[in-house]
Amino acid sequence: MNKPWHLSRRSVLRGIGASLALPLLECMSDANGEFDKQAPQARMAFLYFPNGVAEGSWRPEKTGADGTLEKLNPWMSPLDRHKKDLLIPRNVWTPRGNGHMAGTATWLTGGEYSGREVSAGGMSVDQLAAKHVGQDTLLDSLQLSVRGEGFFSKSLPRNTISWIDRQTPAAREIEPRIIFDQMFRTSDQFAPDSSVLDLILEDAKSLQQQLGAVDRDKLDQYLTSIQAIERRLKFSDKQAALAQDNDLLNERLKRPAAGIPADHGEYMKLMLDMIVLGFWADATRVSTFMLDHGQSNRYFNFIDGVEGTWHALSHYHDISGETEDDDGLTSWSSVKEKRGMYNAVTRWHHEQVAYLLDQMRGIKEGDATLLDNSMIVYGSSLGDGHEHSADNLPVLFAGGSNLNIKTGRYLDYSKNTDLNGYYLSMLHRMGVNVDHFGTADDELPGLT
C-alpha cells in the first residue's frame, strides 16, 4: 500500500515578491488521519473598545437555570446567532486600573499605570504569548487599531494595549494594506502593483493538481478570500484618490488618508479580515485590535438616529450639550434618548464582532473550526460609561470550544472576579507555562 501524499503544515506558495502560507489541509495529516503536533494551534485575539456601556446593557435577556445563554438583549442581539460560542461574565474587573487612560494602558498587562514613568506595569498577555509561540510563525503578533478620532488621538496610554515590556508599547498598524503586505508580500521590488495571487499563480496551479477534491475546495475558498480582500483594498485606494481630486468633497468631508476606507464599517471589516487571514494562514497566532483609542470622540452619525460623539454619548445622564465632554453643537431631549443612542453604538460594534465570528466559524480545521481553535476577548476598561465605574466591566469571551472551554453560558459571579484569571487561562491553553499573570494566581473559575 502506497503511503498517502503528505504536505507539511509549514508549506507555502511562492512567487517573485510574494509568499503565501497555506491553510490546514487534509493532506497535512499523517497516515492515521492525525495532524502533527503543531496543527491546529490555539490562537488568541483581544478586541478593545473605549467608553464603556450603559448600565444594564450587557446582561442577557434570558438564561437557563444552568446559565445557558438562551436569548441576548436587543443591543447584543447581533451576536445571538453565536450565543453557543460565547461566555458572558458578570462582575469581572481589573483590580489595578480602569478608566480612559490607565485602564486602556493596563487592560492586558494586569499592572498599574504610572504616568510619571510611562509604565504599564509589565508585559501584556498578548506579547507574553507571542514570545512563546511567535517563533513558529511569520509574525510574532499583529497589533491593529483603527485611526483614532478626537482630542486624545496622540495620547500614548490611551492608544496602547499591547506592551513588549512595562515601558515599551508594541507598534500598531492602522492601514489594512500594510498589514496585508506584512503577511503575504516578501518584497515590492518585483511587480509592486500585482496581486499576490498573480505572483504565486504558477505554484498554486502545480499544488492544485496534487490535491484531493476536499483540499482543492479548501484551497479555492482560501485563495478566493484573499482575492476578494485585495479587490477591496484596491477599491479603497481608488476612492481615496478620487476624493483627493474632488474640491467640493474636500470642503465638506475630512478625508481619510490613502489606504483607509472612508466608510468606517468597511474599514472595520477589513481590519477584522486581517485577523482572520493571519490566523487562517498561520501567519500569526496572536492579535490585538483597538476599535478606537481609550477616549474616542468618533461620530457615529452614520447610524440612524445617533447624534454626538462616542465619548459624549457615554455620559448619557448629561443632556444639555454644554459639559466638557460635549462638542458644543449637539444636545439631547432626554436621558432616555441619549442612552438609546449610546446603546445603538454598542449594538453597531456587536455587529462587527458578529462579522468576525461569522468568518471564523466558516473556516474548517480538521473536525473543528477556526473559531473553535481561537480564544477571543472583546471588552472595555470601563463599566458604566457615565459613572466611569471600575467593576462589572463589559467583556465577553468567544470561541475556544476545542480548547477545553465550555461556551454558550452566562458566568454570573457573585463578587468582583479578576479578569486576569481568564488571561492566565488563555496562556495555559497557548502552551505558556506560567503560574500567575498580573493580579491572578488562578484560572478564571467556571470555564470547563
C-alpha positions as CSV (number, residue, x, y, z in Angstrom):
1,M,0.0,0.0,0.0
2,N,1.4,3.3,-1.0
3,K,1.8,6.0,1.6
4,P,-0.6,8.9,1.0
5,W,1.0,12.1,-0.3
6,H,1.8,14.3,2.6
7,L,2.2,18.1,2.7
8,S,4.0,19.9,5.6
9,R,1.9,22.3,7.6
10,R,4.7,24.9,7.1
11,S,4.5,24.7,3.3
12,V,3.9,28.0,1.4
13,L,3.1,29.1,-2.1
14,R,6.0,31.2,-3.5
15,G,6.4,33.7,-6.3
16,I,8.6,36.6,-7.1
17,G,8.0,39.1,-4.3
18,A,5.3,37.1,-2.5
19,S,5.0,34.2,-0.1
20,L,1.6,32.7,0.8
21,A,1.2,30.4,3.8
22,L,-1.4,27.6,3.4
23,P,-4.5,26.8,5.5
24,L,-4.8,23.5,7.2
25,L,-5.5,20.8,4.6
26,E,-6.4,17.1,4.8
27,C,-3.1,16.1,3.2
28,M,-1.2,17.6,6.1
29,S,-2.4,14.7,8.3
30,D,-0.4,11.6,8.8
31,A,-1.3,8.0,7.7
32,N,-3.6,7.7,10.7
33,G,-5.5,10.8,9.8
34,E,-3.9,12.8,12.7
35,F,-2.4,16.2,12.3
36,D,1.1,16.9,13.5
37,K,1.5,18.5,16.9
38,Q,1.8,22.0,15.5
39,A,-1.6,21.9,13.8
40,P,-4.1,23.1,14.6
41,Q,-2.7,25.6,17.1
42,A,-4.5,27.7,19.6
43,R,-4.9,31.4,18.8
44,M,-5.8,34.4,20.8
45,A,-7.2,37.8,19.9
46,F,-8.1,40.8,22.1
47,L,-10.6,43.4,20.8
48,Y,-10.7,46.6,22.9
49,F,-13.4,49.3,22.8
50,P,-13.4,52.5,24.8
51,N,-16.0,54.5,26.7
52,G,-17.8,51.5,28.4
53,V,-21.5,50.8,28.0
54,A,-24.8,51.9,29.6
55,E,-25.7,50.2,32.8
56,G,-27.6,47.0,32.2
57,S,-26.9,46.7,28.5
58,W,-24.5,43.8,28.9
59,R,-26.9,41.4,30.7
60,P,-28.6,38.7,28.6
61,E,-32.3,38.8,28.3
62,K,-32.9,35.1,29.1
63,T,-30.7,32.4,30.6
64,G,-31.4,28.8,31.6
65,A,-31.2,27.5,35.2
66,D,-27.6,26.3,34.5
67,G,-26.6,29.6,33.0
68,T,-27.1,28.6,29.4
69,L,-27.5,31.6,27.1
70,E,-31.0,31.4,25.6
71,K,-31.6,35.0,24.4
72,L,-29.4,38.1,24.3
73,N,-30.8,41.6,24.9
74,P,-31.6,43.9,21.9
75,W,-28.2,45.7,22.0
76,M,-26.3,42.3,22.0
77,S,-28.8,40.7,19.5
78,P,-26.3,40.7,16.5
79,L,-24.4,38.1,18.5
80,D,-27.5,35.9,19.1
81,R,-26.6,33.5,16.3
82,H,-23.3,32.9,18.1
83,K,-24.6,32.6,21.6
84,K,-23.4,28.9,21.7
85,D,-19.8,30.3,21.1
86,L,-19.9,32.9,23.9
87,L,-19.2,33.2,27.5
88,I,-20.6,36.4,29.1
89,P,-19.3,37.1,32.6
90,R,-20.8,39.4,35.2
91,N,-18.7,41.1,37.9
92,V,-15.2,40.9,36.3
93,W,-12.7,43.7,36.7
94,T,-9.0,44.6,36.6
95,P,-8.1,45.4,40.2
96,R,-5.2,47.7,39.5
97,G,-6.6,50.0,36.8
98,N,-9.6,51.3,34.9
99,G,-10.7,54.3,33.0
100,H,-9.9,56.0,29.7
101,M,-6.1,56.3,30.3
102,A,-4.8,53.9,33.0
103,G,-7.4,51.3,32.2
104,T,-6.6,51.3,28.5
105,A,-2.9,51.0,29.1
106,T,-3.2,48.2,31.6
107,W,-6.2,46.3,30.2
108,L,-3.9,43.5,29.0
109,T,-1.0,43.8,31.5
110,G,-2.7,43.3,34.9
111,G,-0.4,46.1,36.1
112,E,-0.8,49.6,37.4
113,Y,-0.2,52.6,35.1
114,S,2.4,55.2,36.1
115,G,2.2,58.4,34.2
116,R,5.5,59.6,35.6
117,E,7.4,56.6,34.3
118,V,5.1,55.9,31.3
119,S,4.9,52.4,32.7
120,A,2.0,49.9,32.2
121,G,3.4,47.7,35.0
122,G,4.6,44.8,32.8
123,M,4.4,42.9,29.6
124,S,0.9,42.4,28.2
125,V,-0.6,39.0,27.9
126,D,-0.6,39.0,24.1
127,Q,3.2,39.7,24.0
128,L,3.9,37.1,26.6
129,A,2.1,34.5,24.4
130,A,3.8,35.9,21.3
131,K,7.2,35.4,22.9
132,H,6.3,31.8,23.4
133,V,4.6,30.8,20.1
134,G,5.8,33.6,17.7
135,Q,9.0,31.7,16.7
136,D,6.8,29.2,14.8
137,T,5.0,31.9,12.7
138,L,6.0,34.6,10.2
139,L,4.9,37.4,12.6
140,D,5.1,37.1,16.4
141,S,1.8,39.0,16.7
142,L,-0.4,41.6,15.0
143,Q,-1.2,44.9,16.7
144,L,-4.1,46.6,14.9
145,S,-6.0,49.8,15.5
146,V,-8.4,52.0,13.6
147,R,-7.1,55.5,13.2
148,G,-8.3,57.3,16.3
149,E,-10.6,60.4,16.4
150,G,-10.7,63.1,19.0
151,F,-8.5,65.2,21.2
152,F,-6.7,62.2,22.7
153,S,-5.6,60.6,19.5
154,K,-2.0,61.3,20.3
155,S,-2.1,60.2,23.9
156,L,0.2,57.2,24.4
157,P,-1.6,55.4,27.2
158,R,-5.0,55.8,25.5
159,N,-3.6,54.4,22.3
160,T,-1.8,51.3,23.6
161,I,-3.0,48.0,25.0
162,S,0.0,45.9,23.8
163,W,3.3,46.2,25.7
164,I,6.6,44.5,24.9
165,D,7.7,45.4,28.5
166,R,6.4,47.7,31.1
167,Q,7.7,50.9,29.3
168,T,7.7,49.8,25.6
169,P,4.5,49.8,23.6
170,A,4.3,47.4,20.7
171,A,3.9,49.1,17.4
172,R,0.4,49.1,15.9
173,E,-0.8,49.4,12.4
174,I,-3.8,51.3,11.2
175,E,-3.7,50.6,7.4
176,P,-5.1,47.3,6.1
177,R,-2.9,47.3,3.1
178,I,0.3,47.5,5.2
179,I,-0.9,44.6,7.4
180,F,-1.8,42.5,4.4
181,D,1.7,43.1,2.8
182,Q,3.4,42.2,6.1
183,M,1.8,38.8,6.0
184,F,1.9,37.9,2.3
185,R,4.3,40.1,0.3
186,T,8.0,39.4,0.8
187,S,9.1,42.4,-1.4
188,D,7.6,45.2,-3.6
189,Q,10.8,45.1,-5.7
190,F,9.0,43.0,-8.3
191,A,5.6,43.9,-9.8
192,P,4.6,46.0,-6.7
193,D,1.1,46.5,-8.1
194,S,0.5,42.9,-8.9
195,S,-1.9,40.7,-6.9
196,V,-0.3,38.3,-4.5
197,L,-2.3,35.6,-6.3
198,D,-0.9,36.6,-9.6
199,L,2.6,36.3,-8.2
200,I,2.1,32.8,-6.8
201,L,-0.2,31.5,-9.5
202,E,2.2,29.0,-11.1
203,D,3.0,27.4,-7.7
204,A,-0.7,27.3,-6.8
205,K,-1.7,25.6,-10.1
206,S,1.0,23.0,-9.5
207,L,-0.2,22.3,-6.0
208,Q,-3.9,22.1,-7.1
209,Q,-3.0,19.2,-9.4
210,Q,-1.7,17.1,-6.5
211,L,-4.6,17.7,-4.1
212,G,-7.7,15.7,-3.5
213,A,-11.2,17.2,-4.1
214,V,-11.8,18.2,-0.4
215,D,-8.4,20.0,-0.2
216,R,-8.9,21.7,-3.6
217,D,-12.2,23.1,-2.4
218,K,-10.4,24.4,0.8
219,L,-7.6,26.0,-1.1
220,D,-10.1,27.6,-3.6
221,Q,-12.0,29.1,-0.6
222,Y,-8.8,30.4,0.9
223,L,-7.5,31.9,-2.3
224,T,-10.9,33.4,-3.2
225,S,-11.0,35.2,0.2
226,I,-7.6,36.7,-0.4
227,Q,-8.5,37.8,-3.9
228,A,-11.7,39.5,-2.5
229,I,-9.8,41.4,0.1
230,E,-7.2,42.6,-2.5
231,R,-10.1,43.9,-4.6
232,R,-11.4,45.8,-1.6
233,L,-8.0,47.3,-0.8
234,K,-7.6,48.5,-4.4
235,F,-11.1,50.0,-4.3
236,S,-10.2,51.9,-1.1
237,D,-7.1,53.3,-2.8
238,K,-9.1,54.3,-5.8
239,Q,-11.8,56.0,-3.8
240,A,-9.2,57.9,-1.7
241,A,-7.5,59.1,-4.9
242,L,-10.9,60.3,-6.3
243,A,-11.7,62.2,-3.1
244,Q,-8.3,63.9,-3.3
245,D,-9.2,65.4,-6.6
246,N,-12.8,66.4,-5.6
247,D,-12.7,70.0,-4.3
248,L,-16.3,70.0,-3.2
249,L,-15.8,66.8,-1.3
250,N,-12.7,68.1,0.4
251,E,-14.7,71.1,1.6
252,R,-17.3,69.0,3.2
253,L,-15.5,66.0,4.5
254,K,-12.4,65.2,6.5
255,R,-10.9,62.7,4.1
256,P,-9.1,59.7,5.5
257,A,-5.5,59.1,4.5
258,A,-4.8,56.9,1.4
259,G,-5.4,53.3,2.1
260,I,-8.0,53.8,4.8
261,P,-11.6,53.4,3.6
262,A,-13.8,56.4,4.1
263,D,-16.7,54.1,5.2
264,H,-16.0,53.2,8.8
265,G,-17.8,49.9,8.7
266,E,-15.8,48.8,5.6
267,Y,-12.6,49.9,7.4
268,M,-13.6,47.9,10.5
269,K,-14.4,44.8,8.4
270,L,-11.1,45.0,6.6
271,M,-9.2,45.1,9.8
272,L,-11.1,42.1,11.2
273,D,-10.4,40.3,7.9
274,M,-6.7,40.8,8.6
275,I,-7.0,38.9,11.9
276,V,-8.9,36.1,10.2
277,L,-6.4,35.8,7.4
278,G,-3.5,35.9,9.8
279,F,-4.9,33.1,11.9
280,W,-6.1,31.1,8.9
281,A,-2.7,31.2,7.1
282,D,-0.9,30.7,10.4
283,A,1.0,33.9,9.7
284,T,0.4,34.7,13.4
285,R,-1.4,33.2,16.3
286,V,-1.7,36.3,18.5
287,S,-3.5,39.6,17.7
288,T,-4.8,42.7,19.4
289,F,-7.2,45.2,17.8
290,M,-8.2,48.6,19.3
291,L,-11.6,49.7,17.9
292,D,-10.5,53.2,18.8
293,H,-8.4,55.0,21.4
294,G,-9.4,54.9,25.0
295,Q,-11.4,58.2,25.0
296,S,-12.7,58.2,21.4
297,N,-14.7,61.2,20.2
298,R,-15.7,59.5,17.0
299,Y,-19.0,60.5,15.5
300,F,-21.4,57.6,14.7
301,N,-24.0,59.8,12.9
302,F,-24.0,57.2,10.1
303,I,-26.1,55.1,12.5
304,D,-29.8,56.1,12.1
305,G,-30.9,58.3,14.9
306,V,-27.5,58.8,16.5
307,E,-26.0,62.2,17.1
308,G,-22.9,63.3,19.0
309,T,-19.6,61.8,19.7
310,W,-19.0,58.4,21.3
311,H,-17.4,59.9,24.5
312,A,-20.2,62.4,24.8
313,L,-22.9,59.7,24.4
314,S,-21.2,57.6,27.2
315,H,-22.1,60.4,29.6
316,Y,-25.7,59.7,28.9
317,H,-27.1,61.4,32.0
318,D,-25.8,64.8,30.7
319,I,-28.2,66.0,28.0
320,S,-27.6,69.8,27.9
321,G,-24.8,69.6,25.4
322,E,-22.8,72.0,27.5
323,T,-20.5,69.8,29.5
324,E,-16.7,69.5,28.8
325,D,-17.4,66.1,27.2
326,D,-19.7,67.5,24.6
327,D,-18.9,69.0,21.2
328,G,-20.8,72.3,21.8
329,L,-23.1,71.6,18.9
330,T,-25.2,68.6,20.0
331,S,-27.8,68.4,22.7
332,W,-30.4,65.8,23.6
333,S,-34.1,65.9,24.6
334,S,-33.9,63.3,27.4
335,V,-31.7,60.8,29.2
336,K,-33.7,58.1,27.5
337,E,-33.0,59.4,24.0
338,K,-29.2,59.8,24.7
339,R,-28.9,56.4,26.3
340,G,-30.7,54.9,23.3
341,M,-28.1,56.4,21.0
342,Y,-25.3,55.1,23.2
343,N,-26.8,51.7,23.1
344,A,-27.1,51.9,19.3
345,V,-23.3,52.5,19.1
346,T,-22.8,49.4,21.4
347,R,-25.1,47.4,19.1
348,W,-23.2,48.5,16.0
349,H,-20.0,47.3,17.4
350,H,-21.6,43.9,18.2
351,E,-22.5,43.7,14.5
352,Q,-18.8,44.0,13.7
353,V,-17.8,41.3,16.3
354,A,-20.5,39.0,14.8
355,Y,-19.0,39.5,11.4
356,L,-15.6,38.3,12.8
357,L,-17.2,35.3,14.4
358,D,-19.1,34.5,11.1
359,Q,-15.8,34.4,9.2
360,M,-14.0,32.2,11.8
361,R,-17.0,29.9,12.2
362,G,-17.0,29.3,8.4
363,I,-13.4,28.0,8.3
364,K,-12.9,24.3,8.9
365,E,-9.8,23.0,10.6
366,G,-10.0,19.2,10.8
367,D,-13.1,18.3,12.8
368,A,-13.3,21.8,14.3
369,T,-13.4,25.4,13.0
370,L,-11.0,28.3,13.3
371,L,-13.3,29.8,15.9
372,D,-13.2,26.6,18.0
373,N,-9.4,26.8,18.0
374,S,-9.3,30.5,18.9
375,M,-9.9,32.5,22.1
376,I,-11.4,35.9,21.5
377,V,-11.8,38.6,24.2
378,Y,-13.9,41.6,23.4
379,G,-14.3,44.3,26.1
380,S,-13.6,47.7,27.6
381,S,-11.7,49.1,30.6
382,L,-14.8,51.0,31.8
383,G,-18.0,49.5,33.2
384,D,-20.8,52.1,33.1
385,G,-19.5,54.8,30.9
386,H,-21.2,57.7,32.7
387,E,-20.0,56.6,36.1
388,H,-16.5,55.6,34.9
389,S,-17.1,52.5,37.1
390,A,-14.2,50.1,37.7
391,D,-16.3,47.0,38.3
392,N,-18.6,44.8,36.2
393,L,-16.6,45.5,33.0
394,P,-18.4,44.8,29.7
395,V,-16.4,41.8,28.5
396,L,-17.3,38.7,26.5
397,F,-15.3,35.6,25.6
398,A,-15.8,33.9,22.2
399,G,-14.6,30.6,20.8
400,G,-12.2,28.1,22.3
401,S,-14.6,25.1,22.5
402,N,-11.9,22.9,21.1
403,L,-9.5,24.2,23.8
404,N,-11.3,22.9,26.9
405,I,-13.6,26.0,27.3
406,K,-17.3,25.3,27.7
407,T,-19.1,28.1,25.8
408,G,-22.7,29.2,25.5
409,R,-23.1,30.3,29.1
410,Y,-23.6,33.3,31.4
411,L,-20.9,33.4,34.1
412,D,-22.7,35.1,37.0
413,Y,-20.0,35.8,39.6
414,S,-21.4,37.0,42.9
415,K,-18.4,39.3,43.6
416,N,-15.7,41.1,41.7
417,T,-13.6,38.5,39.9
418,D,-10.2,39.1,38.3
419,L,-10.3,39.3,34.5
420,N,-6.6,38.4,34.6
421,G,-7.7,34.9,35.6
422,Y,-9.1,34.5,32.1
423,Y,-5.8,35.7,30.6
424,L,-4.0,33.2,32.7
425,S,-6.4,30.5,31.4
426,M,-5.6,31.6,27.8
427,L,-1.9,31.5,28.3
428,H,-2.1,27.9,29.6
429,R,-4.1,26.9,26.5
430,M,-1.4,28.6,24.3
431,G,1.1,26.3,26.0
432,V,2.7,29.0,28.1
433,N,3.7,27.5,31.4
434,V,3.2,30.3,34.0
435,D,1.6,30.1,37.5
436,H,0.3,33.7,37.6
437,F,-0.4,36.7,35.5
438,G,-0.9,40.2,36.7
439,T,-3.0,40.0,39.8
440,A,-4.2,36.5,39.1
441,D,-2.8,33.3,40.6
442,D,-5.6,31.0,39.4
443,E,-7.5,30.5,36.2
444,L,-10.9,32.1,35.9
445,P,-13.4,29.7,37.6
446,G,-16.2,28.1,35.6
447,L,-14.6,27.8,32.2
448,T,-14.9,24.0,31.9
